[in-house]
Amino acid sequence: MSLSTHVLDTAAGRPVKDLFVRLSRRAAHGFVPVAEGRTDGDGRIREWTPLGREWDPAEDPRPGAYRLVFDTGAYLGDEAFFPEVSVVFAIREAGEHYHVPLLLSPFAYSTYRGS
């Protein structure tokens, strides 16, 4: 089981390095932060830093709804029309790899389920 992300600056044609991303899981009372990370030199997060006991790398992600929040304003600065990008997605099958890329520019973003 694993979850990864990849952030690319489509306007500059390069990966977004050192971008903070928080991962949350939907609970009865809303989304609860479970892990966080920063993109590496290739714009990827392959491993997450757990926040408390809510995230177990050996068992998560479990089926359910999740949210990735990308701190795009820290990267784009004053040009950011979207200072934060929130992507909500569903994990349906335990044991599969889930990859959620973000294609970013100052005035647009796109995401999809990658491989």
Secondary structure, 3 states (H helix, E strand, C coil): CEEEEEEEECCCCEECCCCEEEEEEEECCEEEEEEEEECCCCCEECCCEECCCCCCCCCCCCCEEEEEEECHHHHHHHHCCCCCEEEEEEECCCCCEEEEEEEEECCEEEECCEC
